[in-house]
Amino acid sequence: MTTRLRAGIIGGGFMGEVHARSIRIVGGEIAGIASSSLERARDAAATIGVDRAANAEELIGDPHIDVIHVCTPNASHVPLARAAIAAGKHVVCEKPIGVSRDEATQLAADVEASDRLLTVPFAYRFHAMTREAQRRIAAHSFGHLTGVTSVYHQDWLLEPGDDNWRVDAEAGGASRAFADIGSHLADLTEFLAGERIVRLTARAQTVHAERSGREVTTEDLAVLLVEFESGALGTLSISQVAAGRKNSLSVEIGGAHETVRFEQENPETLWIGHRGGTALLQRDPKLIGGDVARLSNVPAGHPLGYLDAFAAFVGDSYAAMSSGVLPDGLPTVRDGLRAVELTERVLASAASQSWVDA
């Protein structure tokens, strides 16, 4: 980061804490935090160790703040991000960047009409070994794309008594499982494959029709069959009710000569498959180089994980905000819009039980 940016965080929950850690790791300054009430902002400030608790409008209007981190429930992302852009701030906005395509498109238009940058935390792109996977998949020796198997399973909403604001369509939007974690999976799948999904057919299911005494309309799981630009087929499986799975994201990309598999819960290795055998490739910045070295802030044998990847995302965001130069792989407002568009297509396909263009 070329200059020390001053950040305001809106949202004091788990993701607000993740953003705060990352801001400090990359050398930014947290100038204040806001939450759903001033009392909750004070609690969050005490937990995170921030001197200033404020409301969102005060942080957005503060001329000494350079970047606003939006970490609030989904329905509030667009109004907060648009206000921050209008106030001349850069923005880091949690996904989804909108709960409908129309409002996400409007936000993208606002950003692109300004001289500000909005980035979206598709942080799984920032594991060092996802960049090595991307490099290998793009190499001639990999061959043409033959198939993709992508999975993101969790169990935090397994029981009917499990609840969260994301379950409520008013706060989280019409989609839950896909918008929440499927968007990460689709983004990483397209990023690694180097191709977009052009058609899909999806099925979605609400396992628990009621939680905490109220009706549930958002999906607990979704399964997609997808077609890529080259004609290759793939599957994506997303679930928040998969018993025993905590944050099990994996992407397996098959090529004519090689298969590459990345597992988020084992981020220090890649599984490499050939007709003649298989191997596990360990992260070693001295031997692999490139983005593996750039995104490795500790030597081989010292495991890097989720918080390291998130900090690398914030570091690249701040570097771009300071210099105006976008590092390769940095997800911006267009990537956020892509995720919203895919979410709408998934819901449309699940409702009609048919193939749709993506």
Disulfide bonds with the S-S distance in Angstrom:
none
